[in-house]
Amino acid sequence: MQKDRAPLAQLPTPLHRLDVLSRAVGADIWIKRDDLTGFGMGGNKVRKAEYLIADALRCCADAVITLGAEQSNHVRVIAVAACRHNLACHLILNGVNGDGSFRGNLLLDKLAGARVHRIGSASERRGAITALVSRLRESGRTAYVVPVGGSNAIGAQGYVDAMAELAGQLAALPPRPTTVLFATSSGGTMAGVLAGRHVAGLDVGVMGIRVDADEGAAEGISLLTRDAAQARGASYSCAPGDVPLVADYVGEGYGVASAECIQAIRQVYRQEGIVLDPVYTGKAMAGLIDLAHKGAFDGRRVVFIHTGGEPSLFAADASTVDALTRPAGQA
Ligand SMILES: Cc1ncc(COP(=O)(O)O)c(C=O)c1O
C-alpha cells in the first residue's frame, strides 16, 4: 500500500512523556504528537490525506470534492493537499456554530483557494454531492469524492502506518502494558489503529473516546477495520461489540464543549504547553484524566494520540471562549 501514498506529513511524529500531567493525575501519560504532522497545520487528517490524494491522482481526477462541518479539520487538510497537487477543490460545508466569518479552519480553506458550497444541514449532503459531481462533469472535469472525515479503507491506511511507527517507538522504551487513547468520530482513525495494531503485531489496548453520539459507530468501524486490514493483505476483523469505544464524555453532543473538556484544555496547556481543541482532543483528554483519577490505568502506560484540530480553537463560539477565559475554579 505504501506506493499509494502521496507524502505530505513530517514523520515520524514525536512520542514523549507528559511529566507534569502524569504527576497531577497519578498515571504514566505519554503523547504521540500527530498534531505535529506538519502539513496544513497538521493533525490526524494529514496521514489519511496522503492516501486519499494519491488515490485521486491514480483515478486521473482533476478536482476533489469533500464535505464536513464548517470547522472541519479534515476539510482543511484536503483543501490544501489538493491544491499542492494541482487539483481543484470543492468543499460542501454545513455550519455548526458558524457565523459565516472566515475564522479558524475556514480561513485556511479559503487560503488554499478551495471553493466553498454552503448547505443548511448534514441531511443535504448527498443531494449536494450528486449535483456538484454532475455540474463538474458537464464542464469537462473529473471529480474525486472524499467521504466525511476521510474515513474509508483508503484513508484509514494512514493509521495502519501510524501503528507501525508507534510500535517502533514503544520498542525503544522499557516494556510496560500500554493503552493507546484518542478522540474518535467518523471512525477512520480507529479502524486504521485496530487494523494497524494487528498488522504490526502490537500488543496494546485501544480506547476511542467518542466526541459525538452515533449509535451506528461500532458497526461502521467494524466493517472499516476489516477493509483496512484487507488492503494490507491481512485477514482481521473486530466485531462491533469489541470496538473499544467510550461514549461517556460526549456531553451535549458534537462541537459542544463540556465543562470537563474546557478544564482539560486549560490543564494541559498550563502544565504541558500543549494546545488541545474544544471539539475532539479536549474531550478525549477529559476522558483520559477522568479515567486516570478512577484508577483505570493503574500499572499501565497511556499513549494519548494528539490528533490535532487546534485551528478550531480560534473559531470557538462566544460561550466556549467565555468558559476558557474564566478564571479556573469559577463556574
Ligand atoms: C482533531 C481531530 N481529532 C480526531 C478526529 C476523529 O477522527 P475520525 O473522524 O477518523 O474518527 C477528527 C476528525 O475530524 C479530528 O479532526
The ligand as an ORCA input file, in Angstrom:
! r2SCAN-3c Opt
* xyz 0 1
  C      -8.721     16.800     15.544
  C      -9.460     15.536     15.253
  N      -9.313     14.513     16.105
  C      -9.968     13.355     15.917
  C     -10.836     13.191     14.855
  C     -11.562     11.904     14.727
  O     -11.068     11.144     13.656
  P     -12.029     10.151     12.902
  O     -13.038     11.001     12.187
  O     -11.128      9.416     11.995
  O     -12.689      9.297     13.904
  C     -11.020     14.244     13.943
  C     -11.977     14.112     12.829
  O     -12.387     15.049     12.219
  C     -10.305     15.445     14.145
  O     -10.449     16.481     13.310
*
